[in-house]
Amino acid sequence: MKKILAFSGSNSPDSINEKLIHSVINRYPNYDIRFIDLKKFEAPMYSPLIQAKGIPKSIQDLYSIFQESEGFVIASPEHNGLPSAFLKNTLDWLSVITQRFFEEKPVLLLSTSPGATGARTHLLQLAKLIPLWGGLLKATYSLGDFDRTFNIDKGVIKDSLELQHLDKAFLAFVDSKVAPKKTNVEVVQAYFNAFQQGDLEAVLNVFHPDCYIVSVKEEERPAEQLHGIYRTKKEAQQFLNNIVTLFETKEFIVENVMEAADNLVVAKGSFSHLVRSSGKLFNSNWVQLCVIEDEMIKEYRFYEDSAALIEASTTEYV
Ligand SMILES: Cc1cc2nc3c(=O)[nH]c(=O)nc-3n(C[C@H](O)[C@H](O)[C@H](O)COP(=O)(O)O)c2cc1C
């Protein structure tokens, strides 16, 4: 699962359910769990009259985020044995866009309250509604006695038995189909693997839609020139096209791939390309710098021996 969306169903500025959500995000760093503040998507109380004028923009935006997400963690407060009116209203609005707005994706339901049950009563109600909204309910977990069981300063559940229950629920949620987040080094390794296998579509998919590529020279270039700047995934496609048009790769060796700083991955190696126009070999060492964002290459810089390319590109006439 790439992107897990997490939110609390509370509109309280000091929501304890929101605190529970953040503790979950911090406990499972290998998963790409993104918090959204549902208060920022607040909509008027559902009314068919308002709907007739159009779905509120906030709800349309929220729906787009739901569509991009691959699973949902919801921490829901209990009001008189039921989900909060705030959460229900938000979900009612989504349901008039499409009834099955969870789109057959996994859902983990959480709750907490200062009471002993941890708001478990209402999760039974919510659990029945999730499948009607197209969600695959994987597990529920309720933390009771919040003031005693949660360390507010550290933002963690104190009780080890409670943590075991939470881990069990989380594991059921991220079941065998769900892949943990790729490390930045793994993202770059996936890029090289695809490149070495000649799978250019897979290579392209590692580039961020808004990527910035520097091939040796950081300057603008005519479309068919290899060296220069490429912007966006569309031009990344051109970058790959230019490589295969100019060269037949005989050997591409990756010696090292390492994370040099947060999100910056440095790699080095060597290659041997046959220059198609001259029939000569272009042999070079190379260094590649990648800035990773959202498990994709956002910025890419590739440096090679450009003098050796000029040499290998000249055609000798006798
Ligand atoms: C109107 C109202 C009804 C409530 N009903 C319940 C309830 O049925 N069960 C429960 O455990 N807590 C109940 N509570 C207490 C909430 O669990 C508590 O306010 C909690 O902090 C809500 O979570 P939040 O901080 O994430 O909004 C109720 C609170 C309010 C304001």
PDBQT file of the ligand as one rigid body, heavy atoms in Angstrom, charges set to zero:
ROOT
HETATM    1  C1  LIG A 401     -21.886  15.278  23.164  1.00  0.00    +0.000 C 
HETATM    2  C2  LIG A 401     -20.882  14.299  23.675  1.00  0.00    +0.000 A 
HETATM    3  C3  LIG A 401     -21.230  12.978  23.796  1.00  0.00    +0.000 A 
HETATM    4  C4  LIG A 401     -20.285  12.033  24.232  1.00  0.00    +0.000 A 
HETATM    5  N1  LIG A 401     -20.638  10.718  24.287  1.00  0.00    +0.000 NA
HETATM    6  C5  LIG A 401     -19.703   9.793  24.599  1.00  0.00    +0.000 A 
HETATM    7  C6  LIG A 401     -20.008   8.414  24.533  1.00  0.00    +0.000 A 
HETATM    8  O1  LIG A 401     -21.089   8.019  24.195  1.00  0.00    +0.000 OA
HETATM    9  N2  LIG A 401     -19.014   7.534  24.823  1.00  0.00    +0.000 N 
HETATM   10  C7  LIG A 401     -17.765   7.940  25.192  1.00  0.00    +0.000 A 
HETATM   11  O2  LIG A 401     -16.905   7.098  25.427  1.00  0.00    +0.000 OA
HETATM   12  N3  LIG A 401     -17.436   9.252  25.275  1.00  0.00    +0.000 NA
HETATM   13  C8  LIG A 401     -18.384  10.197  24.983  1.00  0.00    +0.000 A 
HETATM   14  N4  LIG A 401     -18.074  11.520  25.038  1.00  0.00    +0.000 N 
HETATM   15  C9  LIG A 401     -16.736  11.929  25.481  1.00  0.00    +0.000 C 
HETATM   16  C10 LIG A 401     -15.773  11.912  24.346  1.00  0.00    +0.000 C 
HETATM   17  O3  LIG A 401     -15.267  10.611  24.210  1.00  0.00    +0.000 OA
HETATM   18  C11 LIG A 401     -14.646  12.893  24.603  1.00  0.00    +0.000 C 
HETATM   19  O4  LIG A 401     -15.167  14.194  24.509  1.00  0.00    +0.000 OA
HETATM   20  C12 LIG A 401     -13.484  12.722  23.647  1.00  0.00    +0.000 C 
HETATM   21  O5  LIG A 401     -12.482  13.674  23.998  1.00  0.00    +0.000 OA
HETATM   22  C13 LIG A 401     -13.891  12.945  22.211  1.00  0.00    +0.000 C 
HETATM   23  O6  LIG A 401     -12.809  12.726  21.338  1.00  0.00    +0.000 OA
HETATM   24  P1  LIG A 401     -12.032  13.919  20.610  1.00  0.00    +0.000 P 
HETATM   25  O7  LIG A 401     -11.224  14.631  21.674  1.00  0.00    +0.000 OA
HETATM   26  O8  LIG A 401     -11.164  13.210  19.634  1.00  0.00    +0.000 OA
HETATM   27  O9  LIG A 401     -13.052  14.829  20.010  1.00  0.00    +0.000 OA
HETATM   28  C14 LIG A 401     -19.004  12.470  24.597  1.00  0.00    +0.000 A 
HETATM   29  C15 LIG A 401     -18.666  13.818  24.479  1.00  0.00    +0.000 A 
HETATM   30  C16 LIG A 401     -19.588  14.714  24.011  1.00  0.00    +0.000 A 
HETATM   31  C17 LIG A 401     -19.199  16.172  23.853  1.00  0.00    +0.000 C 
ENDROOT
TORSDOF 0
